[in-house]
Amino acid sequence: MSQIPVMKGVENFGQIGLLVSISAGFPGTKEWVQQIVSRYHVPMIAGVTAVSAPEYYPYLQAGQLQGLLGGMAGAAEYEVLVNHPGLATHGMDAQSLAHVFIAFMILLGNLAALPQRSAEKR
């Protein structure tokens, strides 16, 4: 660890002022909370995928995480908060359009299946 310039003089995790985890799998944020935050009480913030964000809300509510960015929406919210719109903010338009398209396709599929369901009931 001492070979990494930013870690010069750091002997253990208790000397770290803030732990930042950007993760999308294993090992990831949960393991850092369980192994480091719980033992050394190091403040931690995390950026995780949108699908995994709900898994980390209990850690946030318990104070084990000091902050959480969940997916592109969380990143976009942060960009707006610091008044510096970037890729995530711009990407939300495409993501929102994709969600509208998916909802439209589900509606279209249900409407297309409606005559078949009516015929089966008769």
C-alpha distance (Angstrom), angle and dihedral (degrees) to the residues before:
residue distance angle dihedral
M1 . . .
S2 3.83 . .
Q3 3.82 89.6 .
I4 3.81 90.1 69.4
P5 3.84 106.7 86.5
V6 3.80 96.0 -140.9
M7 3.82 90.1 52.6
K8 3.83 96.4 55.4
G9 3.80 109.1 133.9
V10 3.80 94.4 14.4
E11 3.79 109.8 124.3
N12 3.81 101.1 169.8
F13 3.79 142.3 2.9
G14 3.80 91.5 -95.8
Q15 3.81 88.4 72.1
I16 3.80 93.6 58.8
G17 3.80 113.5 102.9
L18 3.81 97.8 -158.3
L19 3.78 133.3 5.0
V20 3.82 115.9 -149.3
S21 3.80 119.7 -166.2
I22 3.79 122.7 -172.0
S23 3.78 104.0 -179.0
A24 3.76 144.8 154.6
G25 3.76 103.6 -178.1
F26 3.76 147.6 -5.4
P27 2.95 125.5 3.1
G28 3.75 92.7 28.4
T29 3.76 146.3 117.3
K30 3.80 95.9 -31.5
E31 3.79 92.4 54.8
W32 3.83 92.2 48.1
V33 3.81 90.1 51.6
Q34 3.79 92.8 47.4
Q35 3.80 97.2 44.1
I36 3.81 105.7 30.8
V37 3.81 111.9 16.7
S38 3.80 93.8 46.2
R39 3.80 93.7 47.1
Y40 3.81 104.0 35.8
H41 3.83 100.3 23.6
V42 3.80 91.6 -129.9
P43 3.83 113.1 168.4
M44 3.80 110.2 -114.1
I45 3.78 138.4 -168.5
A46 3.80 125.3 -172.3
G47 3.77 143.4 -161.8
V48 3.80 113.7 -157.5
T49 3.79 139.4 167.3
A50 3.79 117.1 -81.9
V51 3.79 92.8 -116.0
S52 3.81 92.0 55.4
A53 3.83 97.9 40.3
P54 3.85 95.6 92.6
E55 3.81 88.6 58.8
Y56 3.82 89.6 62.6
Y57 3.82 100.7 46.1
P58 3.84 92.1 89.2
Y59 3.82 89.2 56.0
L60 3.80 89.2 50.6
Q61 3.82 92.9 47.4
A62 3.82 91.3 47.7
G63 3.81 91.0 52.7
Q64 3.80 94.2 -114.5
L65 3.81 88.4 117.2
Q66 3.79 119.1 45.1
G67 3.80 93.3 -162.2
L68 3.80 140.4 4.0
L69 3.80 132.2 -160.8
G70 3.79 109.2 -165.1
G71 3.79 113.6 -158.7
M72 3.77 127.4 -54.9
A73 3.81 91.5 -39.0
G74 3.81 90.9 57.4
A75 3.78 91.3 47.4
A76 3.81 90.6 49.0
E77 3.81 90.9 49.6
Y78 3.80 89.3 52.9
E79 3.81 92.0 48.6
V80 3.80 90.1 53.0
L81 3.82 91.4 44.9
V82 3.81 91.8 56.1
N83 3.82 90.5 41.1
H84 3.80 93.0 -119.6
P85 3.84 109.8 114.4
G86 3.78 111.5 -161.5
L87 3.78 142.7 152.1
A88 3.80 95.9 -39.7
T89 3.81 93.2 50.8
H90 3.79 91.0 49.5
G91 3.80 91.7 43.5
M92 3.80 91.6 57.8
D93 3.82 90.4 73.4
A94 3.80 91.1 58.3
Q95 3.80 92.3 43.5
S96 3.81 92.3 49.4
L97 3.81 90.9 48.4
A98 3.81 90.1 50.3
H99 3.82 90.3 51.7
V100 3.81 91.3 50.2
F101 3.82 89.5 49.1
I102 3.82 91.8 50.8
A103 3.82 91.5 48.8
F104 3.82 89.4 48.9
M105 3.81 91.8 50.8
I106 3.82 91.1 49.9
L107 3.80 89.9 50.4
L108 3.81 91.3 46.9
G109 3.82 91.2 49.2
N110 3.80 91.7 50.8
L111 3.80 92.0 48.2
A112 3.81 90.6 49.3
A113 3.82 90.9 50.9
L114 3.81 93.9 47.5
P115 3.85 96.7 86.6
Q116 3.81 90.9 48.7
R117 3.81 92.0 51.1
S118 3.79 91.1 48.1
A119 3.81 90.9 51.7
E120 3.81 91.6 49.9
K121 3.81 91.5 53.9
R122 3.81 92.3 55.6
